[in-house]
Amino acid sequence: MATHQIGDSLARGKLKLSEFQAALNEKTHECLQKTDAYVHHNPWKAVGWAAGLGFVIGLIVRRR
């Protein structure tokens, strides 16, 4: 009886995890599409942001 309950609980957990993974994949894909569209419409802004972010990360890493 306890083994059956554990099996059911495990099956429900796997189902919830797969649903969460599917939702996360959908949101990630949507975010990537929006980012790609932004970069295509604003290439120099994207380059500026990337350079600025790289500079800040470089400063942080250098201090360690």
Biopython code that builds the backbone (N, CA, C, O; Angstrom):
import numpy as np
from Bio.PDB.StructureBuilder import StructureBuilder

atoms = [
    (1, "MET", "N", (0.822, -1.189, 0.000)),
    (1, "MET", "CA", (0.000, 0.000, 0.000)),
    (1, "MET", "C", (0.870, 1.258, 0.000)),
    (1, "MET", "O", (0.634, 2.170, -0.793)),
    (2, "ALA", "N", (1.866, 1.316, 0.874)),
    (2, "ALA", "CA", (2.747, 2.481, 0.936)),
    (2, "ALA", "C", (3.549, 2.606, -0.346)),
    (2, "ALA", "O", (3.802, 3.714, -0.819)),
    (3, "THR", "N", (3.948, 1.483, -0.906)),
    (3, "THR", "CA", (4.700, 1.496, -2.161)),
    (3, "THR", "C", (3.850, 2.065, -3.281)),
    (3, "THR", "O", (4.351, 2.799, -4.132)),
    (4, "HIS", "N", (2.574, 1.732, -3.288)),
    (4, "HIS", "CA", (1.650, 2.256, -4.305)),
    (4, "HIS", "C", (1.506, 3.773, -4.159)),
    (4, "HIS", "O", (1.502, 4.490, -5.160)),
    (5, "GLN", "N", (1.389, 4.264, -2.935)),
    (5, "GLN", "CA", (1.258, 5.699, -2.695)),
    (5, "GLN", "C", (2.524, 6.432, -3.110)),
    (5, "GLN", "O", (2.455, 7.515, -3.693)),
    (6, "ILE", "N", (3.673, 5.851, -2.815)),
    (6, "ILE", "CA", (4.942, 6.467, -3.203)),
    (6, "ILE", "C", (5.042, 6.518, -4.723)),
    (6, "ILE", "O", (5.482, 7.521, -5.283)),
    (7, "GLY", "N", (4.637, 5.445, -5.390)),
    (7, "GLY", "CA", (4.659, 5.410, -6.850)),
    (7, "GLY", "C", (3.745, 6.461, -7.455)),
    (7, "GLY", "O", (4.113, 7.130, -8.421)),
    (8, "ASP", "N", (2.544, 6.608, -6.883)),
    (8, "ASP", "CA", (1.613, 7.632, -7.370)),
    (8, "ASP", "C", (2.166, 9.034, -7.156)),
    (8, "ASP", "O", (2.079, 9.892, -8.035)),
    (9, "SER", "N", (2.734, 9.253, -5.982)),
    (9, "SER", "CA", (3.311, 10.561, -5.675)),
    (9, "SER", "C", (4.469, 10.872, -6.623)),
    (9, "SER", "O", (4.604, 11.999, -7.099)),
    (10, "LEU", "N", (5.284, 9.888, -6.886)),
    (10, "LEU", "CA", (6.410, 10.066, -7.804)),
    (10, "LEU", "C", (5.920, 10.360, -9.218)),
    (10, "LEU", "O", (6.494, 11.200, -9.911)),
    (11, "ALA", "N", (4.872, 9.680, -9.647)),
    (11, "ALA", "CA", (4.309, 9.912, -10.986)),
    (11, "ALA", "C", (3.748, 11.331, -11.095)),
    (11, "ALA", "O", (3.943, 12.003, -12.108)),
    (12, "ARG", "N", (3.049, 11.785, -10.047)),
    (12, "ARG", "CA", (2.516, 13.160, -10.062)),
    (12, "ARG", "C", (3.652, 14.177, -10.092)),
    (12, "ARG", "O", (3.567, 15.189, -10.788)),
    (13, "GLY", "N", (4.714, 13.907, -9.337)),
    (13, "GLY", "CA", (5.863, 14.809, -9.333)),
    (13, "GLY", "C", (6.521, 14.884, -10.698)),
    (13, "GLY", "O", (6.907, 15.962, -11.150)),
    (14, "LYS", "N", (6.649, 13.740, -11.355)),
    (14, "LYS", "CA", (7.241, 13.727, -12.693)),
    (14, "LYS", "C", (6.371, 14.497, -13.681)),
    (14, "LYS", "O", (6.886, 15.221, -14.533)),
    (15, "LEU", "N", (5.042, 14.340, -13.564)),
    (15, "LEU", "CA", (4.131, 15.058, -14.451)),
    (15, "LEU", "C", (4.240, 16.565, -14.235)),
    (15, "LEU", "O", (4.312, 17.327, -15.199)),
    (16, "LYS", "N", (4.253, 16.996, -12.977)),
    (16, "LYS", "CA", (4.375, 18.428, -12.681)),
    (16, "LYS", "C", (5.709, 18.975, -13.177)),
    (16, "LYS", "O", (5.779, 20.090, -13.695)),
    (17, "LEU", "N", (6.762, 18.184, -13.016)),
    (17, "LEU", "CA", (8.073, 18.625, -13.479)),
    (17, "LEU", "C", (8.099, 18.763, -15.000)),
    (17, "LEU", "O", (8.674, 19.720, -15.520)),
    (18, "SER", "N", (7.493, 17.835, -15.710)),
    (18, "SER", "CA", (7.485, 17.934, -17.170)),
    (18, "SER", "C", (6.638, 19.115, -17.633)),
    (18, "SER", "O", (6.976, 19.766, -18.622)),
    (19, "GLU", "N", (5.535, 19.402, -16.925)),
    (19, "GLU", "CA", (4.719, 20.573, -17.260)),
    (19, "GLU", "C", (5.496, 21.857, -17.019)),
    (19, "GLU", "O", (5.439, 22.782, -17.829)),
    (20, "PHE", "N", (6.223, 21.917, -15.906)),
    (20, "PHE", "CA", (7.044, 23.088, -15.592)),
    (20, "PHE", "C", (8.126, 23.269, -16.641)),
    (20, "PHE", "O", (8.392, 24.388, -17.081)),
    (21, "GLN", "N", (8.751, 22.168, -17.042)),
    (21, "GLN", "CA", (9.812, 22.238, -18.042)),
    (21, "GLN", "C", (9.263, 22.735, -19.380)),
    (21, "GLN", "O", (9.914, 23.532, -20.055)),
    (22, "ALA", "N", (8.083, 22.276, -19.764)),
    (22, "ALA", "CA", (7.478, 22.715, -21.020)),
    (22, "ALA", "C", (7.168, 24.212, -20.972)),
    (22, "ALA", "O", (7.415, 24.931, -21.941)),
    (23, "ALA", "N", (6.628, 24.681, -19.847)),
    (23, "ALA", "CA", (6.321, 26.103, -19.703)),
    (23, "ALA", "C", (7.598, 26.935, -19.722)),
    (23, "ALA", "O", (7.637, 28.002, -20.334)),
    (24, "LEU", "N", (8.637, 26.453, -19.056)),
    (24, "LEU", "CA", (9.906, 27.172, -19.038)),
    (24, "LEU", "C", (10.518, 27.231, -20.433)),
    (24, "LEU", "O", (11.043, 28.270, -20.832)),
    (25, "ASN", "N", (10.456, 26.138, -21.172)),
    (25, "ASN", "CA", (10.977, 26.125, -22.541)),
    (25, "ASN", "C", (10.229, 27.116, -23.423)),
    (25, "ASN", "O", (10.838, 27.804, -24.242)),
    (26, "GLU", "N", (8.907, 27.192, -23.257)),
    (26, "GLU", "CA", (8.099, 28.120, -24.054)),
    (26, "GLU", "C", (8.473, 29.568, -23.743)),
    (26, "GLU", "O", (8.644, 30.377, -24.656)),
    (27, "LYS", "N", (8.601, 29.895, -22.458)),
    (27, "LYS", "CA", (8.955, 31.266, -22.079)),
    (27, "LYS", "C", (10.371, 31.620, -22.524)),
    (27, "LYS", "O", (10.627, 32.748, -22.945)),
    (28, "THR", "N", (11.280, 30.669, -22.434)),
    (28, "THR", "CA", (12.655, 30.907, -22.872)),
    (28, "THR", "C", (12.704, 31.149, -24.369)),
    (28, "THR", "O", (13.408, 32.046, -24.834)),
    (29, "HIS", "N", (11.961, 30.355, -25.124)),
    (29, "HIS", "CA", (11.929, 30.525, -26.582)),
    (29, "HIS", "C", (11.359, 31.895, -26.953)),
    (29, "HIS", "O", (11.863, 32.564, -27.855)),
    (30, "GLU", "N", (10.303, 32.302, -26.246)),
    (30, "GLU", "CA", (9.692, 33.612, -26.489)),
    (30, "GLU", "C", (10.676, 34.737, -26.179)),
    (30, "GLU", "O", (10.766, 35.709, -26.928)),
    (31, "CYS", "N", (11.402, 34.608, -25.090)),
    (31, "CYS", "CA", (12.392, 35.611, -24.704)),
    (31, "CYS", "C", (13.513, 35.687, -25.739)),
    (31, "CYS", "O", (13.959, 36.778, -26.095)),
    (32, "LEU", "N", (13.964, 34.541, -26.216)),
    (32, "LEU", "CA", (15.017, 34.528, -27.232)),
    (32, "LEU", "C", (14.554, 35.186, -28.530)),
    (32, "LEU", "O", (15.327, 35.892, -29.177)),
    (33, "GLN", "N", (13.302, 34.960, -28.912)),
    (33, "GLN", "CA", (12.769, 35.586, -30.124)),
    (33, "GLN", "C", (12.720, 37.106, -29.969)),
    (33, "GLN", "O", (13.075, 37.839, -30.892)),
    (34, "LYS", "N", (12.284, 37.573, -28.811)),
    (34, "LYS", "CA", (12.215, 39.016, -28.575)),
    (34, "LYS", "C", (13.607, 39.638, -28.571)),
    (34, "LYS", "O", (13.812, 40.721, -29.119)),
    (35, "THR", "N", (14.560, 38.946, -27.952)),
    (35, "THR", "CA", (15.935, 39.442, -27.924)),
    (35, "THR", "C", (16.520, 39.499, -29.321)),
    (35, "THR", "O", (17.187, 40.470, -29.679)),
    (36, "ASP", "N", (16.276, 38.468, -30.111)),
    (36, "ASP", "CA", (16.773, 38.429, -31.484)),
    (36, "ASP", "C", (16.181, 39.572, -32.308)),
    (36, "ASP", "O", (16.894, 40.218, -33.077)),
    (37, "ALA", "N", (14.895, 39.822, -32.153)),
    (37, "ALA", "CA", (14.250, 40.913, -32.886)),
    (37, "ALA", "C", (14.830, 42.263, -32.456)),
    (37, "ALA", "O", (15.075, 43.124, -33.301)),
    (38, "TYR", "N", (15.053, 42.456, -31.149)),
    (38, "TYR", "CA", (15.617, 43.710, -30.663)),
    (38, "TYR", "C", (17.006, 43.941, -31.237)),
    (38, "TYR", "O", (17.329, 45.042, -31.685)),
    (39, "VAL", "N", (17.830, 42.890, -31.220)),
    (39, "VAL", "CA", (19.201, 43.029, -31.718)),
    (39, "VAL", "C", (19.202, 43.328, -33.212)),
    (39, "VAL", "O", (20.034, 44.101, -33.686)),
    (40, "HIS", "N", (18.277, 42.724, -33.960)),
    (40, "HIS", "CA", (18.214, 42.992, -35.401)),
    (40, "HIS", "C", (17.748, 44.417, -35.701)),
    (40, "HIS", "O", (18.169, 45.019, -36.689)),
    (41, "HIS", "N", (16.875, 44.953, -34.842)),
    (41, "HIS", "CA", (16.378, 46.319, -35.064)),
    (41, "HIS", "C", (17.304, 47.387, -34.480)),
    (41, "HIS", "O", (17.286, 48.532, -34.930)),
    (42, "ASN", "N", (18.103, 47.025, -33.492)),
    (42, "ASN", "CA", (18.987, 47.981, -32.810)),
    (42, "ASN", "C", (20.384, 47.379, -32.643)),
    (42, "ASN", "O", (20.812, 47.147, -31.512)),
    (43, "PRO", "N", (21.095, 47.123, -33.723)),
    (43, "PRO", "CA", (22.373, 46.424, -33.585)),
    (43, "PRO", "C", (23.418, 47.215, -32.790)),
    (43, "PRO", "O", (24.160, 46.624, -32.004)),
    (44, "TRP", "N", (23.492, 48.532, -32.976)),
    (44, "TRP", "CA", (24.516, 49.298, -32.279)),
    (44, "TRP", "C", (24.209, 49.465, -30.806)),
    (44, "TRP", "O", (25.124, 49.523, -29.985)),
    (45, "LYS", "N", (22.936, 49.542, -30.459)),
    (45, "LYS", "CA", (22.577, 49.568, -29.045)),
    (45, "LYS", "C", (22.970, 48.251, -28.382)),
    (45, "LYS", "O", (23.473, 48.235, -27.259)),
    (46, "ALA", "N", (22.735, 47.150, -29.089)),
    (46, "ALA", "CA", (23.081, 45.835, -28.551)),
    (46, "ALA", "C", (24.589, 45.712, -28.363)),
    (46, "ALA", "O", (25.047, 45.160, -27.363)),
    (47, "VAL", "N", (25.350, 46.216, -29.304)),
    (47, "VAL", "CA", (26.811, 46.181, -29.180)),
    (47, "VAL", "C", (27.250, 47.045, -27.989)),
    (47, "VAL", "O", (28.130, 46.645, -27.227)),
    (48, "GLY", "N", (26.653, 48.202, -27.829)),
    (48, "GLY", "CA", (26.975, 49.074, -26.701)),
    (48, "GLY", "C", (26.660, 48.418, -25.364)),
    (48, "GLY", "O", (27.469, 48.472, -24.438)),
    (49, "TRP", "N", (25.487, 47.798, -25.258)),
    (49, "TRP", "CA", (25.120, 47.103, -24.024)),
    (49, "TRP", "C", (26.081, 45.961, -23.733)),
    (49, "TRP", "O", (26.501, 45.776, -22.591)),
    (50, "ALA", "N", (26.429, 45.195, -24.757)),
    (50, "ALA", "CA", (27.342, 44.067, -24.566)),
    (50, "ALA", "C", (28.717, 44.559, -24.121)),
    (50, "ALA", "O", (29.329, 43.970, -23.230)),
    (51, "ALA", "N", (29.201, 45.632, -24.735)),
    (51, "ALA", "CA", (30.503, 46.178, -24.359)),
    (51, "ALA", "C", (30.477, 46.714, -22.925)),
    (51, "ALA", "O", (31.409, 46.479, -22.156)),
    (52, "GLY", "N", (29.431, 47.418, -22.575)),
    (52, "GLY", "CA", (29.305, 47.951, -21.223)),
    (52, "GLY", "C", (29.217, 46.838, -20.184)),
    (52, "GLY", "O", (29.858, 46.910, -19.135)),
    (53, "LEU", "N", (28.443, 45.836, -20.468)),
    (53, "LEU", "CA", (28.311, 44.709, -19.547)),
    (53, "LEU", "C", (29.641, 43.970, -19.418)),
    (53, "LEU", "O", (30.031, 43.577, -18.318)),
    (54, "GLY", "N", (30.325, 43.783, -20.519)),
    (54, "GLY", "CA", (31.633, 43.133, -20.474)),
    (54, "GLY", "C", (32.631, 43.938, -19.662)),
    (54, "GLY", "O", (33.439, 43.368, -18.930)),
    (55, "PHE", "N", (32.584, 45.263, -19.784)),
    (55, "PHE", "CA", (33.471, 46.133, -19.016)),
    (55, "PHE", "C", (33.204, 46.001, -17.523)),
    (55, "PHE", "O", (34.134, 45.875, -16.726)),
    (56, "VAL", "N", (31.927, 46.030, -17.150)),
    (56, "VAL", "CA", (31.563, 45.921, -15.734)),
    (56, "VAL", "C", (31.972, 44.557, -15.177)),
    (56, "VAL", "O", (32.520, 44.477, -14.077)),
    (57, "ILE", "N", (31.715, 43.503, -15.915)),
    (57, "ILE", "CA", (32.116, 42.166, -15.460)),
    (57, "ILE", "C", (33.634, 42.084, -15.332)),
    (57, "ILE", "O", (34.148, 41.468, -14.398)),
    (58, "GLY", "N", (34.346, 42.700, -16.265)),
    (58, "GLY", "CA", (35.803, 42.729, -16.182)),
    (58, "GLY", "C", (36.290, 43.442, -14.934)),
    (58, "GLY", "O", (37.238, 42.989, -14.293)),
    (59, "LEU", "N", (35.661, 44.538, -14.583)),
    (59, "LEU", "CA", (36.038, 45.253, -13.363)),
    (59, "LEU", "C", (35.791, 44.398, -12.115)),
    (59, "LEU", "O", (36.610, 44.369, -11.196)),
    (60, "ILE", "N", (34.674, 43.719, -12.101)),
    (60, "ILE", "CA", (34.332, 42.878, -10.943)),
    (60, "ILE", "C", (35.322, 41.719, -10.821)),
    (60, "ILE", "O", (35.805, 41.425, -9.727)),
    (61, "VAL", "N", (35.618, 41.073, -11.924)),
    (61, "VAL", "CA", (36.520, 39.918, -11.901)),
    (61, "VAL", "C", (37.926, 40.346, -11.528)),
    (61, "VAL", "O", (38.625, 39.624, -10.816)),
    (62, "ARG", "N", (38.349, 41.507, -11.998)),
    (62, "ARG", "CA", (39.704, 41.983, -11.742)),
    (62, "ARG", "C", (39.931, 42.260, -10.254)),
    (62, "ARG", "O", (41.049, 42.112, -9.761)),
    (63, "ARG", "N", (38.889, 42.657, -9.544)),
    (63, "ARG", "CA", (39.018, 42.980, -8.117)),
    (63, "ARG", "C", (39.224, 41.752, -7.257)),
    (63, "ARG", "O", (39.712, 41.876, -6.134)),
    (64, "ARG", "N", (38.878, 40.595, -7.730)),
    (64, "ARG", "CA", (39.007, 39.371, -6.909)),
    (64, "ARG", "C", (40.395, 38.906, -6.812)),
    (64, "ARG", "O", (40.664, 37.897, -6.161)),
]
sb = StructureBuilder()
sb.init_structure("model")
sb.init_model(0)
sb.init_chain("A")
sb.init_seg("    ")
for serial, (resi, resn, name, xyz) in enumerate(atoms, 1):
    if name == "N":
        sb.init_residue(resn, " ", resi, " ")
    sb.init_atom(name, np.array(xyz, "f"), 0.0, 1.0, " ", f" {name:<3s}", serial, name[0])
structure = sb.get_structure()
